[in-house]
């Protein structure tokens, strides 16, 4: 890029030895904490029951057909419900949803999680948060192995947008308004 004054850092403050997997995991988590991410609550409902979890590992894949990628830890208590139901709703949170995100990110019983907010259903029957900035109601069309996680490819059936509000992001192990 001509005309731009850019500095490149070549110094590595700390090299992590690959031989120590615990230290590698710790350094990776510390590094990922410095990458801001939108906060969502991912929900499901169907034959395997209703469940939901807070997530930052959600991203767009393509708009033809509209598809999201959602990463889900295989040891998470919600894993069986999400994968067996085959449907989910990604509810993008606003800055006022910090407490709700904490509920869905912890060990709170399912009924208490859902009692803390107003929900409705879109096309798949998965709970859609009434005041989410956007809700993407999806069908899981492909599942891939991502180490400790399943990588879920989710085709969007229905989108509900809400006007106004600032997004909620997670950065440096804390919540912040986007913007």
Secondary structure per residue as TSV (DSSP state, phi and psi in degrees):
chain	resnum	aa	ss	phi	psi
A	1	X	-	360.0	107.5
A	2	X	T	-71.8	144.6
A	3	X	T	81.8	-3.1
A	4	X	-	-100.8	135.3
A	5	X	-	-90.7	98.8
A	6	X	-	-116.0	139.6
A	7	X	-	-107.8	140.6
A	8	X	-	-115.9	128.3
A	9	X	-	-88.9	126.9
A	10	X	-	-111.8	-8.2
A	11	X	-	-80.8	138.5
A	12	X	-	-108.2	116.5
A	13	X	S	-66.2	-38.9
A	14	X	-	-150.5	122.6
A	15	X	-	-90.6	132.9
A	16	X	-	-99.4	121.5
A	17	X	-	-69.4	130.1
A	18	X	T	-65.9	-22.4
A	19	X	T	-68.7	-16.5
A	20	X	-	-110.5	90.8
A	21	X	H	-61.3	-32.5
A	22	X	H	-66.0	-41.3
A	23	X	H	-69.7	-38.0
A	24	X	H	-61.1	-46.9
A	25	X	H	-58.6	-45.3
A	26	X	H	-62.9	-47.0
A	27	X	H	-65.2	-38.1
A	28	X	H	-63.2	-45.1
A	29	X	H	-62.7	-41.8
A	30	X	H	-61.7	-41.5
A	31	X	H	-66.9	-42.3
A	32	X	H	-67.0	-26.0
A	33	X	T	-64.2	-19.3
A	34	X	T	-92.9	7.6
A	35	X	S	-109.8	108.6
A	36	X	-	-63.0	142.3
A	37	X	E	-143.9	143.9
A	38	X	E	-66.3	146.6
A	39	X	-	-105.0	131.6
A	40	X	E	-130.8	159.9
A	41	X	E	-112.6	122.7
A	42	X	E	-100.4	127.0
A	43	X	E	-124.2	161.2
A	44	X	E	-149.0	157.6
A	45	X	-	-156.8	142.3
A	46	X	S	167.2	-158.9
A	47	X	T	-56.0	-29.7
A	48	X	T	-89.0	3.0
A	49	X	-	102.0	174.9
A	50	X	-	-94.0	139.9
A	51	X	E	-156.4	164.4
A	52	X	E	-165.6	153.8
A	53	X	E	-148.8	153.3
A	54	X	E	-80.6	141.0
A	55	X	E	-144.4	144.9
A	56	X	S	-118.5	-10.5
A	57	X	-	-92.0	68.3
A	58	X	E	-135.4	135.1
A	59	X	E	-154.1	162.8
A	60	X	E	-75.5	141.8
A	61	X	E	-107.9	-53.6
A	62	X	E	-158.0	162.2
A	63	X	E	-104.3	0.8
A	64	X	T	-136.4	91.5
A	65	X	T	-78.2	156.2
A	66	X	E	-54.8	121.0
A	67	X	E	-140.5	136.9
A	68	X	E	-113.8	155.9
A	69	X	E	-110.7	129.5
A	70	X	E	-128.1	129.1
A	71	X	E	-100.4	133.9
A	72	X	E	-134.7	123.0
A	73	X	E	-64.6	131.1
A	74	X	T	-66.5	-20.9
A	75	X	T	-90.2	-3.6
A	76	X	S	-66.3	143.3
A	77	X	T	-62.3	-24.6
A	78	X	T	-83.6	-12.0
A	79	X	H	-53.0	-50.5
A	80	X	H	-60.2	-42.6
A	81	X	H	-64.0	-45.8
A	82	X	H	-63.1	-49.0
A	83	X	H	-72.5	-36.4
A	84	X	H	-72.9	-37.8
A	85	X	H	-68.2	-34.3
A	86	X	-	73.9	9.0
A	87	X	E	-136.3	155.3
A	88	X	E	-159.3	162.2
A	89	X	E	-127.1	124.0
A	90	X	E	-93.3	113.1
A	91	X	E	-105.0	108.4
A	92	X	E	-79.3	124.6
A	93	X	-	-86.6	153.8
A	94	X	B	-102.9	173.0
A	95	X	G	-59.3	-22.6
A	96	X	G	-83.2	3.1
A	97	X	G	-101.6	18.9
A	98	X	H	-58.3	-46.5
A	99	X	H	-64.9	-38.4
A	100	X	H	-64.8	-40.5
A	101	X	H	-61.9	-41.4
A	102	X	H	-62.9	-40.9
A	103	X	H	-59.3	-46.7
A	104	X	H	-77.4	-12.5
A	105	X	H	-96.7	-3.5
A	106	X	T	-111.8	-155.8
A	107	X	T	-98.4	17.0
A	108	X	-	-62.0	135.1
A	109	X	-	-57.6	148.4
A	110	X	H	-53.1	-47.2
A	111	X	H	-60.2	-39.6
A	112	X	H	-68.6	-36.8
A	113	X	H	-58.0	-52.0
A	114	X	H	-74.3	-23.9
A	115	X	H	-71.1	-15.7
A	116	X	T	-82.6	-2.0
A	117	X	S	-153.0	170.6
A	118	X	-	-94.7	133.0
A	119	X	E	-128.3	155.8
A	120	X	E	-140.6	-176.8
A	121	X	E	-119.3	144.5
A	122	X	-	-106.7	-137.1
A	123	X	S	-75.4	-32.2
A	124	X	S	-89.5	-14.3
A	125	X	-	90.8	-4.2
A	126	X	-	-72.8	144.2
A	127	X	E	-62.2	128.7
A	128	X	E	-109.8	122.3
A	129	X	E	-66.0	122.2
A	130	X	T	-56.4	-40.1
A	131	X	T	-108.0	26.6
A	132	X	-	-67.0	151.1
A	133	X	S	-61.5	-40.1
A	134	X	E	-154.6	144.9
A	135	X	E	-122.1	127.0
A	136	X	E	-107.9	108.2
A	137	X	E	-91.0	122.2
A	138	X	E	-132.5	159.5
A	139	X	E	-113.8	133.4
A	140	X	E	-76.6	119.7
A	141	X	E	-108.0	-15.1
A	142	X	E	-158.2	145.2
A	143	X	E	-128.4	131.7
A	144	X	E	-126.6	156.7
A	145	X	E	-80.3	125.6
A	146	X	E	-126.5	51.4
A	147	X	T	72.8	-113.2
A	148	X	T	-80.4	-7.9
A	149	X	E	-119.3	155.8
A	150	X	E	-93.1	137.3
A	151	X	E	-100.9	114.0
A	152	X	E	-101.4	123.1
A	153	X	E	-93.9	122.6
A	154	X	E	-125.2	113.4
A	155	X	E	-79.8	133.6
A	156	X	E	-82.6	124.3
A	157	X	E	-90.8	-43.6
A	158	X	E	-140.5	142.3
A	159	X	E	-124.6	130.9
A	160	X	E	-122.1	120.6
A	161	X	E	-105.6	145.6
A	162	X	-	-117.3	138.6
A	163	X	S	-78.5	144.7
A	164	X	S	79.9	170.1
A	165	X	-	95.2	153.3
A	166	X	-	-104.1	141.5
A	167	X	B	-68.6	159.9
A	168	X	E	-105.0	127.9
A	169	X	E	-119.9	159.1
A	170	X	E	-116.7	122.3
A	171	X	E	-147.5	135.0
A	172	X	T	54.6	41.5
A	173	X	T	62.1	30.3
A	174	X	E	-147.8	156.8
A	175	X	E	-83.9	146.0
A	176	X	E	-146.4	148.6
A	177	X	E	-73.0	143.3
A	178	X	-	-83.6	115.8
A	179	X	-	114.8	360.0
